[in-house]
Amino acid sequence: MTDTKSTSKTGVLIIGAGPAGLMLALWLARLGVDARLVDKRTDKVYSGQADGFQVRSLEILDSFGIADKIWNESNHMIEVCFWNPDETGTIRRDNRVVNGRAGLSRFHEVVLHQGRAETFFLDAIRDSYGPATSMDEDDVGAKTENATKTEKKSIRTHPRRRIAVERKVTPTSLAIDKQQVNDADDYPVTVTLRHLSESEATPTQVLSNVQDGLFRSNLDPPDEGVETQRKDPPVFVQEEVVQCKYVVGCDGAHSWTRKALGPEFDMVGEMTDYIWGVLDIVPITDFPDIRNRTMIHSAANGSLMVIPRENRLVRLYIQLTEVSVGSGRVDRSQIKPGMIMKAAKKIMSPYNIDYHYCDWWTAYQIGQRVGNHFSKLNRVFLAGDAVHTHSPKAGQGMNVSMQDTYNLGWKLGLVCKGILQPEVLSTYELERRAIAKQLIAFDHRFSRLFSGRPAKDILDETGVSMDEFASAFRQSHMFTTAVGIKYQPSILVAAAADSPPEQPADDKTETDDDVPQSTAHSTSALSTACIVGMRFPSHQVLRHADARPWHLHHKMPSDGRFRLVVFGGELTVSSPQLEKVNKLGAWLANTLLPKLPTMALMQGTTNLHGGGRPGYGLAPEKPPSIVDVLLVYASPSDSSGSAVEAPDLLDFHEVYHPFDSKLGHDYDKVFVDRPSHHDGDGRAYENYGIDRMRGVLVGVRPDGYIGLMTSLDADAGWNEVARWFQGILQPRTGDK
Amino acid sequence: MTDTKSTSKTGVLIIGAGPAGLMLALWLARLGVDARLVDKRTDKVYSGQADGFQVRSLEILDSFGIADKIWNESNHMIEVCFWNPDETGTIRRDNRVVNGRAGLSRFHEVVLHQGRAETFFLDAIRDSYGPATSMDEDDVGAKTENATKTEKKSIRTHPRRRIAVERKVTPTSLAIDKQQVNDADDYPVTVTLRHLSESEATPTQVLSNVQDGLFRSNLDPPDEGVETQRKDPPVFVQEEVVQCKYVVGCDGAHSWTRKALGPEFDMVGEMTDYIWGVLDIVPITDFPDIRNRTMIHSAANGSLMVIPRENRLVRLYIQLTEVSVGSGRVDRSQIKPGMIMKAAKKIMSPYNIDYHYCDWWTAYQIGQRVGNHFSKLNRVFLAGDAVHTHSPKAGQGMNVSMQDTYNLGWKLGLVCKGILQPEVLSTYELERRAIAKQLIAFDHRFSRLFSGRPAKDILDETGVSMDEFASAFRQSHMFTTAVGIKYQPSILVAAAADSPPEQPADDKTETDDDVPQSTAHSTSALSTACIVGMRFPSHQVLRHADARPWHLHHKMPSDGRFRLVVFGGELTVSSPQLEKVNKLGAWLANTLLPKLPTMALMQGTTNLHGGGRPGYGLAPEKPPSIVDVLLVYASPSDSSGSAVEAPDLLDFHEVYHPFDSKLGHDYDKVFVDRPSHHDGDGRAYENYGIDRMRGVLVGVRPDGYIGLMTSLDADAGWNEVARWFQGILQPRTGDK
């Protein structure tokens, strides 16, 4: 079977190129870390699968510069309608309300099929390296266009320069050398990869998406690998042994990686008796709310959810009350698009619904399961569906999966670059397993309320109260948007000294007690809207140099840098507060930053917004500090900002406008809270809940979560900053 | 010299692929009209040239789906600063105000170099035809990558299917057969094209942009064609004779086309003594307003304008007071970047300015000239710099040029398709020559105020008053943004019966009296903000079907369709006003629209915003009417929009939600004026100045200009609509 065998090394091997794997690959590309991304499938997803993009996911995608594309192409779900049986058992609209909550973010929930997002990820990974040259072309890993060519090409043994998806590649063995796991420079994980032939990698099930919608459904027998779906015997097989510093399994609900880690890696949870069908169609209907997110509980025919999609597509989630679960295993042969549609018609009656075009369909059995471990020895990690599975109707799966690897990516990347201390890696399981458990608990409650029969009246105890359902839906926004998630105190998140710990007991994971803690302490009272452990919120401010309005998030791209956001308070040329801000600047420039690492930024990480023609041949003189300093001051409320007392840029310490002998001053680090000319008033100090006379210093992690909040005061606040970084970063040894 | 000679036919031959030519090509691509675009240069502009994008240009580019890219990459010029000499003669900031006027549009002025815009045009032209197939590839006209290949390729004689720039092609003769000009199906214009070799097409001047910045400057000897710049004798030359329905010269200030039309086509105007230099640099400076648009009048060293650009670039316009105009011709050898910079330093003193990197430079002599004719026999047209030249500092040139062909493109395209009556073509000169004359008058006044020495005091009569300068600048916004421009009554613009004509006498062109007028009449009192002859303004409304906020402009893409915007007033299920709106709907569907042509839309014209994965294989059953009907109603002010009285989509006549047996209802034609959940309240009826109890019917041309405004009333308003279209459109003869 094996015709050739080769060996190679890589920093990070990512198994699975779905949204979780792609998010991780994008992080590592942006950080310039040597990594590989393999997937056994022949191509990306073209239809069906996940489609919901939640608020926090859009913020994250925007930090990589790719949210605009999704925002523009997607359908925006603004309102949600609740339809319930009336006294006669006929469905009728009970309510129409905003979907989510206004004011949480500059984004709201949108829907677009997963394949488009995967395309944008692939483009962004490629663009991370700047324009391609012909020299690079040969270096971009396995291509899919021409299988024969790929198969005959010998596997390179040099570290690859660019990350690109290597398709038709599947792992066959994984081993960890425990002697090597403590040295960050070692490659303790050995994985054997098998490069598949075209026919071997193409399961018959995916030849047409409408032929068998149950491919990849959880009603399908577990997918033990593509061998079971092979059409022909392979004609040519290559095996490759890869030595890895780290391996991350993003390989879905039937994760090969999870199984390879042994029987102690288990999924804990249970299945329900509820079976649901899914249809992506262009509907022909007189139902009035077909373009709104709509939840229909029928009197006796089950429930249905309408998810209006991009273009004229609509996704219907349809409860299949007539499919029997029987002895725990569903009879798959019963389930076809026609019977799913029949169920939908019954639920939506007296309205008519039909279709000419069906884009995709599937069915699934509701269940909730979570992995008991998310990593092994902090060298092999699991993410996404590999560690949490649940029902898809709340549009959470792809989002939580992407957010898993968004949490992991910068940690792995900066450890590989020798910038971050390896202990930080233990925060991945701490932070993300708690979220997975919250997800499972949410889904457990929500699916039972939605799949349950509506109560006929208040005495109907086995029925579900429609008021309780609507209320559960409303209360879920902070979690489902992921804006409300909060990471526990750790080496990365300096606990507040002025408020008691508030973490609910059931979020604790088994490893909580082992987690190293920061020696720094936060002061939570300095801002009412910035919460340590939560994502830094974004509000509009104006750039000092040109009065252009920016969301602060736009100045905090995912480039691997920590950020100190100096809320300087009200500043005028003559104010003592300006002196304080400049004293802090001098301490940062002369004392703190020289001790911390620097990091050259990749091309794709600059000019995400307001960029332009790619570089005119001028690189900065020296790599910037790993810590990016932003100043946000308030314009005195009695001033229009153009008053004589308004400071000019050079009135601020140079740390706030770093000077480069070829590029001049950096005009993109100082911002002011005042009304814009065209885009309203961001009222940032008010929205952040920050005292305009006092200010605050906020330490933000590379993933946008707040790790520290302290005062601008010499010694007091400064020491907390120094201690926080000391626990996280390696000391500077040279430019990186 | 001539090795091969071939003949071909084309609907429209466009000469010159700058912004004017590209805008025209984009229109024709979107309309699916057979056209060719030739340019003698080897490639598009990479640096320098024009950079200002005005409000109306951005609206127009957005109607083609390409404003987002410019908006994101460009620098936004939010504020403008005025620096003048103080009592001691030292410059100081007199004022800082908003650049332009807030509330004119959803856009404001931005700057980005012309080459990026040209790239976006080329992409948009290509995307008009949908995804490329391998079959198309051979059909895309002359390629530039491989000159030898192109030269040897025989010229196709079939109409080309896709428009693409054919570079290194220059016209050598033009003749009009006057016998043929009256038949719209004839090809009366014969042009000989010469296909140049690579060396012939590459003037030495453009080998490096920094080598000689005066290439293409108006200080240069007139550019009589590339022959004078040839390096080597041509090795292989092809000539092609093209029979054209129409020819448009977009070939710049030294327009070959204009000269080919004979001596009666002249540029009228004069030059001044003012010489200015231009530098595009990355500045190293302590001048505080280097990132704002800044106008500096120094006491004795001349004036300077700062235009902050994308990335870290800044453009400086610098008056060169030490260059003598002499006997009317400038000594070019004096002018180098170093001497221009020296002049800048003197003006900006006591601030320092320097640079390490210069992207581009040039110099020019201020003058204003306008063409006396814009077309010959409505078969050959001139546009852009070919008919108006002036100083560049107000950022008008590229904008007025693009707007010339934006005005012409749909007229030519729809005449070629047999939809529009050929008489409409005479409105091009009527409408655009008036604008060119306004431009010249504006530039004349503004350049003298800016180039003049500041008055020392009120008695200094030869000096320029800085108050007058600032006031002239403020008053110019409606013109410089192009939001205020107004086209005269004609066959396309039905004059208001209820208000006197207000056209200033000096805007009249020689041909005004010949212009055919519409037999319809507008009622101007029905809206205070919609003005007949001006562009239809855009305000935010919510889509009825899903509550998503849209600017109305986003639902009026440049796809060649006329639009009837039915402002229906306040509508509830039981209101008599709904009955009136539905009666109008029935008349439109049953009486008017069946008489008017239909037009299949090109792929690139749909889903500009909120699009998604390109088509899932479903085309509409039948081509839509040339007239697109949009309904904008007001939500009763005492209702949240979710009240029981709110109409559902099917309560409206089907003309407002056209039904397709495969695609279902169209949910994208009915909009409601009510507050959004996330994006504020568009207050459309208030902003349009429309009576909520009465409404109005607005007829909008394919270029977004208002041609008719009348009431919803049976007979009264309906007859005006019928008359307006009768004067413009051909009767329906079959699907197009």
Contacts between the chains, C-beta under 8 A, distances in Angstrom:
chain1	res1	chain2	res2	distance
A	68	B	68	7.4
A	68	B	72	7.3
A	72	B	68	7.3
A	72	B	609	6.6
A	72	B	610	7.1
A	72	B	611	7.5
A	73	B	610	7.4
A	73	B	611	5.8
A	73	B	612	4.5
A	73	B	613	7.6
A	74	B	610	7.8
A	74	B	612	7.1
A	75	B	546	7.7
A	75	B	610	7.2
A	75	B	612	7.9
A	76	B	546	7.4
A	76	B	548	4.9
A	76	B	610	7.7
A	77	B	546	7.7
A	78	B	546	6.2
A	78	B	547	4.4
A	78	B	548	5.4
A	78	B	676	7.6
A	78	B	677	5.8
A	78	B	678	7.4
A	79	B	546	7.1
A	79	B	547	4.7
A	79	B	677	7.4
A	95	B	642	7.8
A	96	B	642	4.4
A	97	B	642	8.0
A	98	B	677	4.4
A	102	B	677	5.1
A	102	B	678	5.4
A	108	B	677	7.9
A	108	B	678	5.6
A	112	B	612	6.4
A	113	B	613	7.0
A	115	B	613	7.5
A	116	B	612	7.0
A	116	B	613	6.0
A	282	B	616	7.8
A	282	B	618	6.7
A	282	B	662	7.3
A	282	B	663	5.9
A	282	B	664	6.4
A	283	B	664	5.7
A	284	B	661	7.5
A	284	B	662	7.8
A	284	B	663	7.8
A	284	B	664	4.1
A	285	B	664	6.5
A	286	B	650	5.9
A	288	B	648	4.1
A	288	B	649	6.5
A	288	B	650	7.2
A	290	B	545	7.8
A	290	B	667	7.9
A	291	B	543	8.0
A	291	B	545	4.0
A	291	B	546	4.1
A	291	B	667	5.2
A	292	B	545	7.7
A	292	B	546	5.7
A	292	B	547	7.3
A	308	B	546	6.4
A	310	B	610	7.5
A	310	B	611	7.4
A	310	B	612	3.3
A	310	B	613	6.8
A	311	B	607	6.7
A	311	B	611	7.0
A	311	B	612	4.8
A	311	B	613	7.1
A	311	B	616	7.3
A	312	B	663	5.8
A	312	B	664	6.9
A	312	B	667	7.9
A	313	B	616	7.6
A	356	B	618	7.6
A	356	B	661	7.4
A	356	B	662	4.2
A	356	B	663	7.8
A	357	B	616	6.6
A	357	B	617	7.5
A	357	B	618	5.6
A	357	B	662	6.7
A	359	B	616	6.0
A	543	B	291	8.0
A	545	B	290	7.8
A	545	B	291	4.0
A	545	B	292	7.7
A	546	B	75	7.7
A	546	B	76	7.5
A	546	B	77	7.8
A	546	B	78	6.1
A	546	B	79	7.1
A	546	B	291	4.1
A	546	B	292	5.7
A	546	B	308	6.4
A	547	B	78	4.3
A	547	B	79	4.7
A	547	B	292	7.4
A	548	B	76	4.9
A	548	B	78	5.3
A	607	B	311	6.7
A	609	B	72	6.6
A	610	B	72	7.1
A	610	B	73	7.4
A	610	B	74	7.8
A	610	B	75	7.2
A	610	B	76	7.7
A	610	B	310	7.5
A	611	B	72	7.5
A	611	B	73	5.8
A	611	B	310	7.4
A	611	B	311	7.0
A	612	B	73	4.5
A	612	B	74	7.1
A	612	B	75	7.9
A	612	B	112	6.4
A	612	B	116	7.0
A	612	B	309	8.0
A	612	B	310	3.2
A	612	B	311	4.7
A	613	B	73	7.6
A	613	B	113	6.9
A	613	B	115	7.5
A	613	B	116	6.1
A	613	B	310	6.8
A	613	B	311	7.1
A	616	B	282	7.8
A	616	B	311	7.3
A	616	B	313	7.6
A	616	B	357	6.6
A	616	B	359	6.0
A	617	B	357	7.5
A	618	B	282	6.7
A	618	B	356	7.6
A	618	B	357	5.5
A	642	B	95	7.9
A	642	B	96	4.4
A	642	B	97	7.9
A	648	B	288	4.1
A	649	B	288	6.5
A	650	B	286	5.9
A	650	B	288	7.3
A	661	B	284	7.5
A	661	B	356	7.4
A	662	B	282	7.3
A	662	B	284	7.8
A	662	B	356	4.2
A	662	B	357	6.7
A	663	B	282	5.9
A	663	B	284	7.9
A	663	B	312	5.7
A	663	B	356	7.8
A	664	B	282	6.4
A	664	B	283	5.8
A	664	B	284	4.1
A	664	B	285	6.5
A	664	B	312	6.9
A	667	B	290	7.9
A	667	B	291	5.2
A	667	B	312	7.9
A	676	B	78	7.6
A	677	B	78	5.8
A	677	B	79	7.4
A	677	B	98	4.4
A	677	B	102	5.1
A	677	B	108	7.9
A	678	B	78	7.4
A	678	B	102	5.4
A	678	B	108	5.6
A	680	B	680	7.9
